[in-house]
């Protein structure tokens, strides 16, 4: 039996039993009151009927005649009649000898009759030893009370009537209660049955059966509820189907991805992976496994740590066995999960290596023949006639240019060879810079340019490759002079100590040496600024060529900066000048 049914049924049961009891008690007492009132009136009327006879006999003091009359009348009307004088002396009684009766002057009904003109009392009679209802009236003559008549009745007759009345009331009440209970039973059932069906259907839905429907043959709010329920199950079923399809689609998509993919939960366990990833690491069935057990790469561990603290996408190049991969990670905030996607860049990387090898080999091989050509050209310069000299000058100029390119390419190849841990020495930047300024003083003044060097006196020494730092400064100052026609070239070296006091591109660096090379030259157009660090990239090819540029200078600078874990930025305005900012970490 359902709980709700029991609740409704027991609730109504208590209510009906309480109401029925109230009904019985109330009707019993109100009928009793009504009956007593009727009986009192009846006894009052009897008193009235006796009035003239009593007046007559009391006036004549015919007490024995009156007693005889009263005894006869009392027998006939089955009521007790008593006549009392105002002083309480009983002069006639239908059931006892008045001379043997005690004084009645203190009886409640007698006192009330004398004082109020009417008296009644329901009490136990010590004279006849029964419960009696007494009704008394004063008998008046010329405005004076000459006697009191009292008519009384046994209450046992009333009680008999009461018990009959009570039986009828109780029978009716029980019948009504039974009928109500049947009604409540039917009502409760009609109410709880659909609720029970609703509960069962809800349970079926929660266990995954979305095709459950609820049909009710009624026309009330429960029917509306059932219709809404059916509508909800239809929508749920459709949504669930759609989600299932989308999930399958996504699973197939992930499974079919060329790129390796894994999802790692906040504890570092793999919660999702695809075949491509399993191929990369050469292991299968890795769900639930700690990622570190299948991919022991410190770069990946560092990337995961960064993702958790920076909440942005980060990409790093990693090596797994013989392959090169771009590992791109994103943080999924609500579930604190991390998605890692592994793009295979082995072919591209190998091609790059072949290219680098080729450049390195070619520049190496070209060096000797070029030196020999240069030597012969210089020898010929002294012997050639004036007519052919311009041709030899062109050959010399171009040979010089090829030599510069080969030299720059050799430097670049060396830089790209990336030794795992470059050996750095403690370097005094001020001394290096002063020497380089000296080298450029002449070429700057030849162009009418002012060359300035400003620096912080107590600059901390940094660990660096002094030859490469020289190279960096030479390339940047050389460019500044090359691309400036008038004004000032400035080299500033300062120390950035406070975190955030200068725009720092690296979050974890808070102590940088800042090298700034600024000029008042031709400037670099905005659209070219992002590309000037590429190999052989020049803004104006003919101008660069004329000035002896190779298009490799900034590329070398960038590599040197990267080798020192630094950053390089350019700020430039066309026609106003350019500023290169190099940040080198102190530690
Ligand atoms: P290049 O040998 O041609 O100077 P770089 O790699 O050193 O090659 O520089 C690339 C290009 O960037 C240059 O061709 C030039 O257009 C531009 N550039 C570099 N430095 C400056 C500068 N200080 N002022 C204006 N343009 C510059």
Boltz pocket constraint, residues with backbone or C-beta under 6 A from the ligand:
constraints:
  - pocket:
      binder: B
      contacts: [[A, 475], [A, 476], [A, 479], [A, 480], [A, 483], [A, 484], [A, 519], [A, 521], [A, 522], [A, 523], [A, 524], [A, 532], [A, 534], [A, 537], [A, 538], [A, 539], [A, 540], [A, 544], [A, 545], [A, 548], [A, 549], [A, 550], [A, 551], [A, 552], [A, 553], [A, 554], [A, 555], [A, 578]]
      max_distance: 6.0
